[in-house]
Amino acid sequence: MHAESRGRVLADTVAGLQRRYGSAAVHRGDEPDSGERAAWETGIPALDVHIAPGGLPRGRITLLQAARSGTSGRLTLLQALAARASREGDVVYVDVAASLDPGFLADLGADLDSCLAVLPGRGRWHEGLAMARALVVAGSPWVGVALGRQRPRDAEIEQALNGLVEAVHRRRAVCVVAAPAPAAAPLAYASSLTLSCLPAGWQESHGDITGLRVTLEVTKSRLHAPGAIDTLLLRYPRPYATAEVVGYPVVMTPSQGEAEVVNSSRSDYAARGAAREGVCTVDFMSIVRGGICPPPVRTSA
């Protein structure tokens, strides 16, 4: 086969793969370089330094994957990241899990005027991913997608997911997807950075649960070596303390009258904490971008 013919065959094959799987799947080495910083800093040292050096990648999918069914902390972490991003610019939060609480976002320090809540309906993964793609194409620089436990067949989300991957790649957006266990094969393949979220115990103060410890492990990375592990404390809002996410090694645990770690296997604390995980328990009617957002159906995640 002559060199010219080989070149045409290669070009046709690449074009076919891009049409089927998105332009991000096959590209020349210099195409992704836009002169922009390759990562978005979360402001959480445990993430920016240890777990994902430099921050979460731009132009790629970051997956917060529950390590097992039940409480994982992935939705609380996603909302904390969205709150941080809203202080820097516009943020889209696609709430397929129907667990978003703007009041909790405000407790996390979010600028609600910069937050656009998208409610495709509980369990509607395909619609949520398609909406996320449309908003990324329209110029949204930061998108979070909260997926619930009611999941469709893998084949039903592949097309929408491929479109989102391509749009995020082209626009150099930050895209964080929080997904339940077990992992969906298309999501596992599409992500460039997968962080497994495993609960490591409740945090208690004066008989009340004040937060959840979550161990993050890099189970997949196309940017750095996988295997990094660290623990975060997801602090819930209290009358005298704001909600926040901190690296657990910096948290001191006094022995008397102060915060202590509660074993996550104790059923009484698990029952009390399940209602709090992922959402704030305060009823609300909150305005997001000038529209009234209805109260969510509270679920643990």
N, C-alpha and C positions, 0 to 999 in steps of 0.2 A: 504494500500500500504506500502510495507516495505521501510525502510530508504534508502537501496541501489537503489531500483527502483525509489524512489522520486529523488534521486541524479542524476540518469541517465536522467530522464525526464527534470529536471531543466537544466542540462548541454546541452541537445539537444535543449531546448527552447532558451537558451542564445545564442548558436551557430547560430540558425536560425535567431534570431533578429540581430545579428552582421553581418551575411551575407546580410541581407536585408537593414539594416539601417546604417551599419558601426560599427566598434568596439568602437567608442566613445559613441555610444548610450547606451551600456550596458557594464560595466566593474567593476571589483572588486575595493574596496576602495583604495588599495595601488598601483594600476597600474599607475596612472598618475604621481606619485612622482618620479622625476628624479634628485632631488637635485639642479635643476636650479631655478633661481628666477621665481616666478609665474607670474610676470608682466613685461612689457617693459615700461620704463619711457619715456614719450613723450617730456619732457622738457618744457611743458606748465603747469605752476602751477595750473591753474584753472581745468585742466583735471586730473593731477596726484594727486591732494590733495582733490578736492571737488567732481568732476564728477565720476572719476574712481580711488579711493584711491590706490596708488602704481603704477598706469599706466594701460595700456591696457593688457588684459590677454594673456598669452601664451597658445598655445594648444587649443584655442577656437576662435570662429568667433565673431568679433566685427562689428556691422552693423551701418553705418551712414545712417539713413533713413530720406528722405525728408518728412517734416510734411505736405506739400501740393504741388500741382503742381506749376511749375515755378521755379524761383530762390530760392535756399536753402542754398548754400554755402558748400554743402557736398563734391563736387569735389575739390574745393579750399582747404578745410581742409584735404582731403585725400592726395593731392599733398604735402601739408605742412608736413604731417606726414611722407610721403615717403622721402622727402628731409632730414628730421631729421634722419631717419633710415639709409640713404645712407652714412652718415658721420660716422656710426658705423660698416657698413658691407654691404654685397650685398642685393639689393632690387629688387623685381620683381613688375612691374606695368602692370596689364592686362587691356588694354584700350578698353573695349567693347563700351564705350560711344563715342569713337573717339574724345576726347577733350584734350588729353595730349599735353602739350607744354614743351619740354625740356628747352626752354629758360626761361620759368616761373619757372621750377624746379631749374635752375641755380640761378635765382633771389632769390629763397628761401634758397639758400646756399647748394644745393644738390651737391654731388660728382657724376657727370654724368658717370664716369668710373665704379661706383658701381651700376649703374641703368641698368636694363634689361627691355626694353619696349617690350610688347607682344601685337600685333594688330590682334585679331581674326576676326575683321570685325564688322561694326556697327550692333548692335542688336543681335549678335550671343552669347547669354547668355550661352547656353549649351557648346559651344566650348571654350569660355573664362574660365568657371569654370573648364572644363576638363584640359585645359592648366595649370591653376593655380595649380591643384592637381598634375600634372606630375612634375612641378618644385618644389613643396614642397617635394614630394617624393625624388627628386634628391638632396635635401639638402638646398633649399632656406630658410633662417631663417625668412624673412619678405616679405609678399605678400600683395599687394593692388589690389583690383578689382573694376574698375569703370564701373558700369552698366548704360546703357542709357535708354531712355524712350521707345524705341521699344522693348517691352517685349514679350516673348513667353508665351504659356500656362504653368500653374504651373507644370503639369505632365511632361513637356518636360525638366525641369531642375532638377527634384528631384534626378535622378540617379547621375548626375554629381556633384550636391551639396552634396549628401551623401558621395561621394568619397572624396571631398575636406575636409569635416568635419573630416573624418577618418584620412586623411593624416596629417592635421594640428594637430590633437590630438596626433598622434603617434610621430611626429617630434618636437612637442612642439614649433611650429612656431607661429609667430604673423601674423594674417590674418585680414585685414580690408576691408570690402565691403561697397561701397557707392551705394545706390539704390534710384531710384525715387519713388514718390508717384503715385498710392497707393501701400502699402506694399504688396509684394508677400508672400503668406502664407508659402511656404517652407523656405524662408529666415527668416521670423519672427520666425519660430519654431527653425531653426538651430542655430540662434545667441544666444550667452551667454550674450552679452552686446549690447543693442540697444540704440543708441543715436538719438533722434529725433532732426532734424535741422530745425529751424524756423527763417527766416530772421526778423531782428528787426530794420532795417533801414540802409540807406546808410551813409557813412562817407564822408564829403566834406571838402575841403580846397581850398580857393581862387577860387571858382567856378568849381572845378574839383572833381570828385569822387575819393577818395583815399582808400576806403575800404568798407567792408560790416560787419555789426554787425549781429551775429548769436546767437540765444539762443539755447543752448543744454539742453535737458531734458532726463534723464535716464528713458525710458519707460519700459525697461525690464532688469533685472540683475539676473543671477544665482550665483553671487558672493557677492553682497552687496544689501542693501535695495534699491529698485527703488525710483524715485521721485526727485532725486537731480537735481537742475537747476542752470545753470550759463550762462553768455554771453561772447562770444569771439569777438574780433575785428580781421577780416581778412584784413590785410593791403596789398594793391597792391603795386608793385614796382614803384618807381618814381626816377627821376634823382638824387635826393639828399637823398633818403631813400630806404632802402631795404624792400622787402616783408617779412612779418612775421605774426605770430599769437600770440595775447596777450589776457589776461583776460581783459574784458572791464572795470571793476571797477577801474583798475589802470590807465586808460586813462583819462587825464584831457581834458575838452572841453572849452577853452576860448571863451568868448562871441564875440570878435571883431577880424575879419581878420584871424581866425584860424579855426581848424576843428569844424564842427558842425554836429549834427545828422540830416539827411534828412529823412522825413517820407517816408516809402517805398510805400505808396499809391500814391505818386505824379507821374503821368505818365511820365513826361519829364525825371526825374531822373531814373525811372525804365527803360525807353528805352535806355538811355545812359549806364546804368550799366549792362544791360543784356548781352551786347557783351563782357563785361569783366569778368563776374562771371564764375569761373571755369577755365578760360584760360587767357593767356596774349594776347594782341591784336597785338603784333609785329610779322611780318612774319619771318619765320626762315627756315633754313635747318640745322639740328643739328645732330651731330654724337652721337649715344648711343651704347656703347659697340662695336665700330668699324663699325657700320652699319648706313647708312643714313636713318633717319626717315622722311617720307614725311610730308608736312604741313598738320595739321588736319583741319577737317571741324569744324568751331567754333560754339559751341552751348552753351547756358546758362544752368546752373544747380544749 
